[in-house]
Amino acid sequence: MKKVKFRKVLFIIGICVVLLGAAVIYASPGTSSDPLVSLGYLEKVAKFNVVEVKAGKILTGKGGTEIILRGSPSSSKTVGKAVIYSTDKDGLSDITAGKDLRNGANVPLNHLLIVPRDGRGVRAVTDTIYLIKGEYTIK
């Protein structure tokens, strides 16, 4: 009697495992009509703006702003150069190199820099082009 009951319970558990496995395998993570993440959200969050900054101008960002120095405008014959700008001795986080860049340090080309606190940024030595994600001002 106990053997028959045990087999029934084992059979029911086996059926449940098979059904749950099929549900996991054939489940759709999202469709075009019901996506997990909307296209509008991705365009808003993952979008970098291309910004030109003239020599001598200062680009400052709010905390969390991402900055990448791409070079100089195509009309310029010089390579885009910039230095870190900060009102104190600290500067920006260079995520690409894994180090901090202090006030006055040269900005490397194509490195992802993050502004840790409002008001920090870069000062263009020559005409420059940046990719920027986040809030910023140019003075």
MIDRENKOL-470507 format. One record per residue: z, x, y of N, C-alpha, C in turn; residue number from 1; residue in one letter. Coordinates in nm, 3 decimals. Atoms other than C-alpha are relative to their C-alpha. Layout:
# residues N
+---------+---------+---------+---------+---------+---------+---------+---------+---------+-----+-----+
!     nzz !     nxx !     nyy !    cazz !    caxx !    cayy !     czz !     cxx !     cyy !   n ! res !
+---------+---------+---------+---------+---------+---------+---------+---------+---------+-----+-----+
!       Z !       X !       Y !       Z !       X !       Y !       Z !       X !       Y ! NUM !   A !
...
+---------+---------+---------+---------+---------+---------+---------+---------+---------+-----+-----+
//
This chain:
# residues 139
+---------+---------+---------+---------+---------+---------+---------+---------+---------+-----+-----+
!     nzz !     nxx !     nyy !    cazz !    caxx !    cayy !     czz !     cxx !     cyy !   n ! res !
+---------+---------+---------+---------+---------+---------+---------+---------+---------+-----+-----+
!   0.000 !   0.081 !  -0.120 !   0.000 !   0.000 !   0.000 !   0.000 !   0.086 !   0.127 !   1 !   M !
!  -0.007 !  -0.088 !  -0.115 !   0.092 !   0.277 !   0.240 !  -0.130 !   0.077 !   0.016 !   2 !   K !
!   0.125 !  -0.073 !  -0.006 !  -0.229 !   0.462 !   0.148 !  -0.109 !  -0.083 !   0.066 !   3 !   K !
!   0.101 !   0.089 !  -0.056 !  -0.447 !   0.163 !   0.241 !   0.025 !  -0.016 !   0.150 !   4 !   V !
!  -0.034 !   0.014 !  -0.141 !  -0.264 !   0.115 !   0.571 !  -0.034 !   0.127 !   0.076 !   5 !   K !
!   0.029 !  -0.128 !  -0.063 !  -0.297 !   0.485 !   0.652 !  -0.150 !   0.017 !   0.018 !   6 !   F !
!   0.146 !  -0.011 !  -0.009 !  -0.673 !   0.477 !   0.581 !  -0.055 !  -0.091 !   0.110 !   7 !   R !
!   0.045 !   0.092 !  -0.104 !  -0.719 !   0.174 !   0.807 !   0.028 !   0.058 !   0.139 !   8 !   K !
!  -0.037 !  -0.058 !  -0.127 !  -0.533 !   0.342 !   1.093 !  -0.090 !   0.122 !   0.030 !   9 !   V !
!   0.086 !  -0.117 !  -0.017 !  -0.731 !   0.664 !   1.041 !  -0.143 !  -0.042 !   0.032 !  10 !   L !
!   0.134 !   0.051 !  -0.025 !  -1.058 !   0.465 !   1.034 !  -0.011 !  -0.053 !   0.144 !  11 !   F !
!   0.000 !   0.054 !  -0.137 !  -0.971 !   0.284 !   1.362 !   0.005 !   0.114 !   0.103 !  12 !   I !
!  -0.007 !  -0.115 !  -0.092 !  -0.876 !   0.612 !   1.532 !  -0.135 !   0.072 !   0.003 !  13 !   I !
!   0.131 !  -0.065 !   0.006 !  -1.205 !   0.766 !   1.414 !  -0.105 !  -0.076 !   0.079 !  14 !   G !
!   0.095 !   0.083 !  -0.075 !  -1.407 !   0.475 !   1.555 !   0.024 !   0.017 !   0.150 !  15 !   I !
!  -0.034 !  -0.016 !  -0.143 !  -1.222 !   0.506 !   1.890 !  -0.048 !   0.135 !   0.053 !  16 !   C !
!   0.043 !  -0.133 !  -0.042 !  -1.294 !   0.880 !   1.908 !  -0.151 !   0.004 !   0.016 !  17 !   V !
!   0.147 !   0.003 !  -0.007 !  -1.665 !   0.824 !   1.838 !  -0.046 !  -0.080 !   0.122 !  18 !   V !
!   0.039 !   0.083 !  -0.114 !  -1.691 !   0.546 !   2.098 !   0.032 !   0.070 !   0.133 !  19 !   L !
!  -0.035 !  -0.072 !  -0.123 !  -1.507 !   0.747 !   2.364 !  -0.091 !   0.121 !   0.022 !  20 !   L !
!   0.091 !  -0.114 !  -0.011 !  -1.722 !   1.052 !   2.290 !  -0.138 !  -0.043 !   0.048 !  21 !   G !
!   0.130 !   0.052 !  -0.043 !  -2.039 !   0.846 !   2.329 !   0.004 !  -0.042 !   0.147 !  22 !   A !
!  -0.012 !   0.043 !  -0.140 !  -1.913 !   0.701 !   2.657 !  -0.002 !   0.121 !   0.093 !  23 !   A !
!  -0.002 !  -0.121 !  -0.082 !  -1.848 !   1.051 !   2.793 !  -0.139 !   0.064 !   0.005 !  24 !   V !
!   0.132 !  -0.064 !   0.007 !  -2.185 !   1.187 !   2.680 !  -0.105 !  -0.077 !   0.079 !  25 !   I !
!   0.103 !   0.082 !  -0.063 !  -2.392 !   0.897 !   2.811 !   0.037 !  -0.054 !   0.138 !  26 !   Y !
!  -0.041 !   0.047 !  -0.132 !  -2.198 !   0.832 !   3.131 !  -0.083 !   0.070 !   0.107 !  27 !   A !
!   0.080 !  -0.056 !  -0.110 !  -2.401 !   0.884 !   3.448 !   0.093 !   0.041 !   0.113 !  28 !   S !
!  -0.089 !  -0.044 !  -0.106 !  -2.229 !   1.094 !   3.718 !  -0.030 !  -0.062 !   0.136 !  29 !   P !
!   0.041 !   0.061 !  -0.126 !  -2.410 !   0.909 !   3.995 !  -0.149 !  -0.027 !  -0.003 !  30 !   G !
!   0.142 !   0.033 !  -0.006 !  -2.744 !   0.755 !   4.076 !  -0.045 !   0.006 !   0.144 !  31 !   T !
!   0.050 !  -0.002 !  -0.137 !  -2.968 !   0.746 !   4.380 !   0.054 !  -0.118 !   0.081 !  32 !   S !
!  -0.053 !   0.116 !  -0.072 !  -2.831 !   0.402 !   4.466 !   0.153 !   0.006 !   0.012 !  33 !   S !
!  -0.145 !  -0.012 !  -0.004 !  -2.467 !   0.499 !   4.397 !   0.040 !   0.146 !  -0.025 !  34 !   D !
!  -0.029 !  -0.142 !   0.021 !  -2.423 !   0.876 !   4.447 !   0.148 !   0.031 !   0.011 !  35 !   P !
!  -0.138 !  -0.046 !  -0.014 !  -2.098 !   1.066 !   4.414 !   0.026 !   0.048 !   0.142 !  36 !   L !
!  -0.008 !  -0.049 !  -0.137 !  -2.162 !   1.230 !   4.753 !  -0.126 !  -0.045 !   0.072 !  37 !   V !
!   0.118 !   0.050 !  -0.070 !  -2.391 !   1.077 !   5.013 !  -0.078 !   0.113 !   0.064 !  38 !   S !
!   0.087 !  -0.099 !  -0.062 !  -2.685 !   1.270 !   5.153 !   0.039 !   0.023 !   0.145 !  39 !   L !
!  -0.044 !  -0.013 !  -0.139 !  -2.564 !   1.200 !   5.507 !   0.121 !   0.091 !   0.013 !  40 !   G !
!  -0.119 !  -0.085 !  -0.002 !  -2.230 !   1.364 !   5.429 !  -0.039 !   0.146 !  -0.022 !  41 !   Y !
!   0.043 !  -0.138 !   0.027 !  -2.398 !   1.673 !   5.282 !  -0.073 !   0.060 !   0.119 !  42 !   L !
!   0.074 !  -0.050 !  -0.116 !  -2.633 !   1.705 !   5.581 !   0.095 !   0.033 !   0.115 !  43 !   E !
!  -0.096 !  -0.022 !  -0.109 !  -2.338 !   1.681 !   5.820 !   0.087 !   0.122 !  -0.028 !  44 !   K !
!  -0.095 !  -0.104 !   0.035 !  -2.107 !   1.920 !   5.635 !  -0.068 !   0.135 !  -0.025 !  45 !   V !
!   0.062 !  -0.125 !   0.043 !  -2.352 !   2.180 !   5.503 !  -0.105 !   0.052 !   0.099 !  46 !   A !
!   0.106 !  -0.037 !  -0.093 !  -2.567 !   2.216 !   5.815 !   0.045 !   0.111 !   0.096 !  47 !   K !
!  -0.019 !  -0.105 !  -0.098 !  -2.581 !   2.539 !   6.012 !  -0.096 !  -0.026 !   0.116 !  48 !   F !
!   0.084 !   0.010 !  -0.118 !  -2.716 !   2.527 !   6.368 !  -0.051 !   0.138 !   0.037 !  49 !   N !
!   0.056 !  -0.126 !  -0.048 !  -2.949 !   2.800 !   6.493 !   0.023 !   0.005 !   0.151 !  50 !   V !
!  -0.038 !  -0.010 !  -0.139 !  -2.820 !   2.922 !   6.830 !  -0.041 !   0.136 !   0.056 !  51 !   V !
!   0.035 !  -0.124 !  -0.071 !  -2.963 !   3.180 !   7.072 !   0.103 !   0.024 !   0.109 !  52 !   E !
!  -0.097 !  -0.038 !  -0.103 !  -2.720 !   3.368 !   7.295 !  -0.057 !   0.121 !   0.074 !  53 !   V !
!   0.053 !  -0.108 !  -0.084 !  -2.835 !   3.588 !   7.583 !   0.101 !   0.114 !   0.010 !  54 !   K !
!  -0.085 !  -0.117 !  -0.015 !  -2.699 !   3.939 !   7.633 !   0.107 !  -0.024 !   0.107 !  55 !   A !
!  -0.111 !   0.015 !  -0.094 !  -2.358 !   3.940 !   7.803 !   0.076 !  -0.130 !  -0.013 !  56 !   G !
!  -0.067 !   0.130 !   0.016 !  -2.271 !   3.582 !   7.706 !   0.099 !   0.008 !  -0.117 !  57 !   K !
!  -0.103 !   0.005 !   0.104 !  -1.969 !   3.497 !   7.491 !  -0.006 !  -0.134 !  -0.071 !  58 !   I !
!  -0.002 !   0.118 !   0.085 !  -1.980 !   3.251 !   7.204 !   0.138 !  -0.008 !  -0.062 !  59 !   L !
!  -0.133 !   0.018 !   0.059 !  -1.634 !   3.119 !   7.112 !   0.000 !  -0.126 !  -0.085 !  60 !   T !
!  -0.007 !   0.113 !   0.091 !  -1.546 !   2.881 !   6.833 !   0.139 !  -0.055 !  -0.014 !  61 !   G !
!  -0.128 !   0.059 !   0.036 !  -1.270 !   2.648 !   6.729 !   0.039 !   0.055 !  -0.137 !  62 !   K !
!  -0.047 !  -0.047 !   0.130 !  -1.058 !   2.739 !   6.427 !  -0.083 !  -0.060 !  -0.114 !  63 !   G !
!   0.080 !   0.044 !   0.113 !  -1.269 !   2.720 !   6.110 !  -0.150 !   0.009 !   0.022 !  64 !   G !
!   0.144 !  -0.015 !  -0.028 !  -1.605 !   2.773 !   6.281 !  -0.055 !   0.119 !  -0.076 !  65 !   T !
!   0.065 !  -0.106 !   0.075 !  -1.845 !   2.983 !   6.073 !  -0.116 !   0.056 !   0.082 !  66 !   E !
!   0.102 !  -0.067 !  -0.081 !  -2.073 !   3.238 !   6.243 !  -0.069 !   0.105 !  -0.084 !  67 !   I !
!   0.079 !  -0.105 !   0.065 !  -2.355 !   3.451 !   6.100 !  -0.098 !   0.055 !   0.104 !  68 !   I !
!   0.096 !  -0.064 !  -0.089 !  -2.541 !   3.700 !   6.322 !  -0.127 !   0.027 !  -0.079 !  69 !   L !
!   0.127 !  -0.014 !   0.072 !  -2.905 !   3.678 !   6.211 !  -0.091 !   0.107 !   0.058 !  70 !   R !
!   0.086 !  -0.101 !  -0.061 !  -3.066 !   3.917 !   6.457 !  -0.027 !  -0.035 !   0.144 !  71 !   G !
!   0.039 !   0.027 !  -0.139 !  -3.258 !   3.881 !   6.781 !  -0.120 !  -0.092 !   0.002 !  72 !   S !
!   0.118 !   0.087 !  -0.010 !  -3.522 !   3.639 !   6.907 !  -0.128 !   0.080 !  -0.028 !  73 !   P !
!   0.125 !  -0.067 !   0.035 !  -3.877 !   3.719 !   6.796 !  -0.066 !   0.065 !   0.122 !  74 !   S !
!   0.057 !  -0.058 !  -0.121 !  -3.972 !   3.792 !   7.159 !   0.069 !   0.131 !   0.039 !  75 !   S !
!  -0.076 !  -0.120 !  -0.034 !  -3.709 !   4.068 !   7.176 !  -0.046 !   0.118 !  -0.086 !  76 !   S !
!   0.040 !  -0.120 !   0.073 !  -3.795 !   4.424 !   7.075 !   0.122 !   0.076 !  -0.053 !  77 !   K !
!  -0.122 !  -0.065 !   0.046 !  -3.429 !   4.514 !   7.002 !   0.061 !  -0.079 !  -0.115 !  78 !   T !
!  -0.074 !   0.067 !   0.108 !  -3.211 !   4.435 !   6.702 !   0.119 !  -0.071 !   0.064 !  79 !   V !
!  -0.113 !   0.074 !  -0.056 !  -2.950 !   4.170 !   6.777 !   0.131 !   0.073 !  -0.025 !  80 !   G !
!  -0.130 !  -0.067 !   0.011 !  -2.614 !   4.333 !   6.848 !   0.104 !  -0.082 !   0.073 !  81 !   K !
!  -0.111 !   0.073 !  -0.059 !  -2.279 !   4.176 !   6.921 !   0.130 !   0.068 !  -0.039 !  82 !   A !
!  -0.134 !  -0.051 !   0.032 !  -1.909 !   4.264 !   6.925 !   0.096 !  -0.118 !  -0.006 !  83 !   V !
!  -0.102 !   0.103 !   0.014 !  -1.602 !   4.064 !   6.834 !   0.069 !  -0.021 !   0.135 !  84 !   I !
!  -0.069 !   0.036 !  -0.123 !  -1.440 !   3.880 !   7.125 !   0.129 !  -0.074 !  -0.035 !  85 !   Y !
!  -0.128 !   0.066 !   0.017 !  -1.074 !   3.783 !   7.134 !   0.088 !   0.031 !   0.121 !  86 !   S !
!  -0.090 !  -0.024 !  -0.113 !  -0.809 !   3.746 !   7.403 !   0.120 !   0.083 !  -0.041 !  87 !   T !
!  -0.106 !  -0.088 !   0.047 !  -0.565 !   3.941 !   7.185 !  -0.062 !   0.109 !  -0.089 !  88 !   D !
!   0.053 !  -0.111 !   0.079 !  -0.598 !   4.239 !   6.948 !  -0.068 !  -0.046 !  -0.130 !  89 !   K !
!   0.059 !   0.050 !   0.124 !  -0.693 !   4.025 !   6.648 !  -0.142 !  -0.048 !   0.024 !  90 !   D !
!   0.139 !   0.040 !  -0.016 !  -1.045 !   3.899 !   6.582 !  -0.042 !  -0.107 !  -0.099 !  91 !   G !
!   0.057 !   0.095 !   0.095 !  -1.251 !   3.726 !   6.311 !   0.012 !   0.051 !  -0.143 !  92 !   L !
!  -0.002 !  -0.036 !   0.141 !  -1.242 !   3.721 !   5.932 !  -0.143 !   0.018 !  -0.049 !  93 !   S !
!   0.131 !  -0.027 !   0.059 !  -1.547 !   3.885 !   5.772 !   0.010 !  -0.032 !  -0.149 !  94 !   D !
!  -0.011 !   0.047 !   0.138 !  -1.574 !   3.690 !   5.447 !  -0.090 !   0.082 !  -0.092 !  95 !   I !
!   0.093 !  -0.076 !   0.081 !  -1.873 !   3.891 !   5.323 !   0.059 !   0.135 !  -0.042 !  96 !   T !
!  -0.057 !  -0.132 !   0.028 !  -1.696 !   4.228 !   5.348 !   0.145 !  -0.008 !  -0.046 !  97 !   A !
!  -0.139 !   0.015 !   0.041 !  -1.348 !   4.090 !   5.281 !   0.097 !   0.075 !   0.089 !  98 !   G !
!  -0.091 !  -0.070 !  -0.092 !  -1.184 !   4.235 !   5.592 !   0.005 !  -0.072 !   0.134 !  99 !   K !
!  -0.012 !   0.054 !  -0.135 !  -1.071 !   4.150 !   5.944 !  -0.076 !   0.090 !   0.097 ! 100 !   D !
!   0.068 !  -0.074 !  -0.105 !  -1.285 !   4.253 !   6.240 !   0.079 !  -0.021 !   0.128 ! 101 !   L !
!  -0.084 !   0.006 !  -0.119 !  -1.071 !   4.331 !   6.544 !  -0.084 !  -0.013 !   0.127 ! 102 !   R !
!   0.062 !   0.013 !  -0.131 !  -1.152 !   4.270 !   6.910 !  -0.078 !   0.128 !   0.034 ! 103 !   N !
!   0.084 !  -0.114 !  -0.037 !  -1.441 !   4.498 !   7.018 !  -0.080 !   0.062 !  -0.114 ! 104 !   G !
!   0.073 !  -0.055 !   0.115 !  -1.566 !   4.576 !   6.664 !  -0.143 !  -0.054 !  -0.002 ! 105 !   A !
!   0.139 !   0.044 !   0.012 !  -1.941 !   4.557 !   6.597 !  -0.010 !  -0.112 !  -0.104 ! 106 !   N !
!   0.024 !   0.111 !   0.093 !  -2.060 !   4.237 !   6.428 !  -0.114 !   0.040 !  -0.093 ! 107 !   V !
!   0.107 !  -0.038 !   0.093 !  -2.256 !   4.319 !   6.110 !  -0.101 !  -0.114 !  -0.016 ! 108 !   P !
!   0.105 !   0.100 !   0.024 !  -2.589 !   4.141 !   6.051 !   0.024 !  -0.072 !  -0.132 ! 109 !   L !
!   0.000 !   0.083 !   0.121 !  -2.593 !   3.857 !   5.796 !   0.134 !  -0.006 !  -0.073 ! 110 !   N !
!  -0.134 !   0.014 !   0.058 !  -2.215 !   3.857 !   5.736 !   0.059 !  -0.133 !   0.046 ! 111 !   H !
!  -0.066 !   0.126 !  -0.034 !  -2.026 !   3.527 !   5.724 !   0.135 !   0.031 !   0.064 ! 112 !   L !
!  -0.125 !  -0.019 !  -0.073 !  -1.752 !   3.536 !   5.987 !   0.065 !  -0.136 !   0.023 ! 113 !   L !
!  -0.074 !   0.124 !  -0.025 !  -1.482 !   3.271 !   6.022 !   0.096 !   0.021 !   0.115 ! 114 !   I !
!  -0.091 !  -0.003 !  -0.115 !  -1.295 !   3.200 !   6.344 !   0.133 !  -0.058 !  -0.047 ! 115 !   V !
!  -0.127 !   0.052 !   0.050 !  -0.927 !   3.174 !   6.242 !   0.078 !  -0.083 !   0.101 ! 116 !   P !
!  -0.072 !   0.074 !  -0.104 !  -0.800 !   3.044 !   6.578 !  -0.094 !  -0.030 !   0.115 ! 117 !   R !
!   0.083 !   0.040 !  -0.114 !  -0.951 !   2.863 !   6.875 !  -0.013 !   0.112 !   0.102 ! 118 !   D !
!   0.021 !  -0.093 !  -0.109 !  -1.104 !   3.079 !   7.147 !  -0.051 !   0.137 !  -0.038 ! 119 !   G !
!   0.054 !  -0.129 !   0.044 !  -1.216 !   3.375 !   6.938 !  -0.148 !  -0.017 !  -0.030 ! 120 !   R !
!   0.143 !   0.009 !   0.027 !  -1.580 !   3.461 !   6.884 !  -0.069 !   0.133 !   0.011 ! 121 !   G !
!   0.082 !  -0.121 !  -0.011 !  -1.853 !   3.714 !   6.964 !  -0.059 !   0.009 !   0.141 ! 122 !   V !
!   0.067 !  -0.025 !  -0.128 !  -1.998 !   3.872 !   7.278 !  -0.131 !   0.068 !  -0.030 ! 123 !   R !
!   0.133 !  -0.054 !   0.027 !  -2.373 !   3.936 !   7.268 !  -0.023 !   0.125 !   0.084 ! 124 !   A !
!   0.034 !  -0.124 !  -0.070 !  -2.463 !   4.296 !   7.358 !  -0.149 !  -0.005 !   0.039 ! 125 !   V !
!   0.142 !   0.025 !  -0.026 !  -2.836 !   4.213 !   7.331 !  -0.026 !  -0.148 !  -0.023 ! 126 !   T !
!   0.033 !   0.139 !   0.033 !  -3.015 !   3.878 !   7.302 !   0.013 !  -0.016 !  -0.151 ! 127 !   D !
!  -0.030 !   0.017 !   0.142 !  -2.903 !   3.740 !   6.966 !  -0.026 !  -0.142 !  -0.048 ! 128 !   T !
!   0.014 !   0.130 !   0.066 !  -2.957 !   3.456 !   6.720 !   0.109 !  -0.009 !  -0.107 ! 129 !   I !
!  -0.107 !   0.024 !   0.096 !  -2.675 !   3.306 !   6.512 !  -0.028 !  -0.127 !  -0.079 ! 130 !   Y !
!  -0.015 !   0.125 !   0.074 !  -2.630 !   3.049 !   6.240 !   0.147 !  -0.037 !   0.019 ! 131 !   L !
!  -0.137 !   0.042 !  -0.029 !  -2.320 !   2.848 !   6.332 !   0.026 !  -0.137 !  -0.062 ! 132 !   I !
!  -0.047 !   0.129 !   0.051 !  -2.131 !   2.572 !   6.154 !   0.138 !  -0.024 !   0.058 ! 133 !   K !
!  -0.126 !   0.032 !  -0.064 !  -1.853 !   2.408 !   6.353 !  -0.016 !  -0.012 !   0.150 ! 134 !   G !
!   0.002 !   0.018 !  -0.146 !  -1.759 !   2.357 !   6.716 !   0.001 !   0.136 !   0.070 ! 135 !   E !
!   0.007 !  -0.125 !  -0.073 !  -1.846 !   2.631 !   6.964 !  -0.037 !  -0.026 !   0.145 ! 136 !   Y !
!   0.044 !   0.005 !  -0.140 !  -1.902 !   2.701 !   7.335 !  -0.059 !   0.136 !   0.034 ! 137 !   T !
!   0.061 !  -0.124 !  -0.048 !  -2.113 !   2.962 !   7.515 !   0.032 !   0.010 !   0.148 ! 138 !   I !
!  -0.036 !  -0.022 !  -0.141 !  -1.988 !   3.108 !   7.844 !  -0.072 !   0.122 !   0.052 ! 139 !   K !
+---------+---------+---------+---------+---------+---------+---------+---------+---------+-----+-----+
//
